Amino acid sequence: MTRRTLLVLGVVLGALTISLILLNQNDDNASGDRAVFAPGLKAIANDASQISIVRSGTDDVTAVRSEGGTWELSSKGNYPADVGKLGQLISDLVDARILEEKTSNPENYARLSVADPGEDGAGTLVTVDAAGESYSVILGEPARGETRYAREPDNATSYLIDKNPAAPESASDWLVANIVDISSDRVARISIVHDDGESIRVEKSDGTQSDFVIGDIPEGRELSYATIGNEIAGALADLELADVRKAADAPAETMVQFDTWDGLRLKVDAITDNETTWLSFAAAPTGEDAQAADEIAALNTRLSGWQYQVSDYKKDQLVRRWEDILKAEDPPEEAETAD
């Protein structure tokens, strides 16, 4: 099994065998005499089965641990959640110590953004459920340095704590971001075919060639610059999602195919829905001697059944048309008129 395959499978297993076991936590005396801010959370954190995040003006986020150990976002079709971010949030809350006691007057909560959800000056409500127990905390504004204001909903007193737990605003920010990571030096050829028949072919003759060549350039036209094929070939390098959804049944408007030197063929279909481009992925071997069988299986297991929104820059590389990569045509010369 190749190192590349191990890396791919590592991402998959990391998303499937998640726990929020909080290792190397500070002991009760690690921060001198400072009191623990959320002792009730520490008691249940390792058994957490659901984490919900409520912030005014944004969609609620609910991450649930499945029977198989996967942490998934219910609002995103149970797509795998980024357990690094979830774990860091809970770990920071568990380790947080009280630096200062702040206001206990509800009229002053808004100044620190520690009011209850739905009220003016509401903070971010984080709730952890575990084995029939539940614990909540309201995160307010970040303060000086790596500190933050916070309050327990059932406690009138707010505090300045010595941690600044991160709680991304968008549900998409809690997802496992990586889709694929195929560097351009693995790529042998690319084809882009649009549903109106327009097509572009990008390739190298061998792996030692420095730049990709674009074939069948329309007669009388020139590429906008000679190495533009390299950008297209790099579209799958460190490709991350901006959003994800369950795959919709719709015909592809653009079909892209990447073939690698080691036998991986990755097909990328693009559709437009309400002005948003969604991409679906399917992996296959280029031939019987493909060396990437394990990688192909892992990619299909992880990506099948989903459609992804990516950055505009990456999307644009994948759905290129000739007019996107050719120099503008010179305007026709006007005929001289007689005086």
C-alpha positions, 0 to 999 in steps of 0.5 A: 500500500502506497504512502498516498493511499495510507494518507487517503485512508487516514482521512477516511478513518479519521472521519469514521472513528472519532471520539472526543477523548480529552487527553493531557488535560490540566489537573486541578492545580495546573493553573494555580488557584484559578477555579475551573469555569465549566466543571460540569462539562468535564464530567461528561465530555468524553461521553458526548453524543451531541454538540449543538451551537446556536448563534443569532443570525446564523443557522443552528449547528448540530453535530451528532455521534453515530453508532459507528463513531462518526461525528456528523452534521445533521443539517448537512445530510450527516456529512462528516464533521471536523472533529479537530474543531469540535474537539478543540472547542470542547477541550478549551471549554473543559480546560478554561479557568476563571480570570475575573468575575464580571457582571451579574446584571442582565441589563449589562449582558449585551456589552459582553455578548453573554445574553441568552439566545434570542435576546439583544446581545446574545452570545453563542450557546454551546450545548453538549449532551451525553448519556442523558445529561446536558451541559450548556455555556454561553460564549461572549465576545473575545477579550484581550489576548486569548481570553473570552467572556462567558456565562452558564445559562443558569448562572447570573454571573459572567466571567472572563476565562483564560481560553478563547474557544473557537466556534465558527459561524457557518455550518459549513465551517464545521465540515471535513473540508478536504475533498481530494488532493491530487497534485498536478505532477500526478496528472497525465491528461485532462478533458473538459467536455460541455453539454453543447459539445465544446471540449478542451484537451490538456495533456503531457506527453510524459511525466518529465515534461514541465508544462501541460499542452492544450490541444486543438487550439482554434485556428487563428487563435492563441492561448492567453499565456503559454502555461495556462494548462498548468492551472487547469491541471492543478485544480484538484490539488488541495481541493476543499469544499465551501459547502456540501449537499446530497447529490441531486439527480440532474444531468451534468452541464460540464464533464471533466476527466483527470487521468493520472500516471498511476492509473487513477481516473477521476470524473468530475461532473458540474451542474448549476443550481440557482447560480451555484455550481455543484460538483460530483466525483467518481473514481475509476481505473484508467486500465487493468494495470492501474496502481491506484486501486485502494485509493479509488475505492477510498475516494468512492466510499467517501465522495459518492452520493455528495455534491460539493461547492468549491471556491470560485477559483477552483471551479473556474479551472474545472469548467473552462471554455475556450474563451476563458483561455484564449487571447481576445480576438482583434476587432475587425479593421474598419474599411476606409471610407471615401471622402 
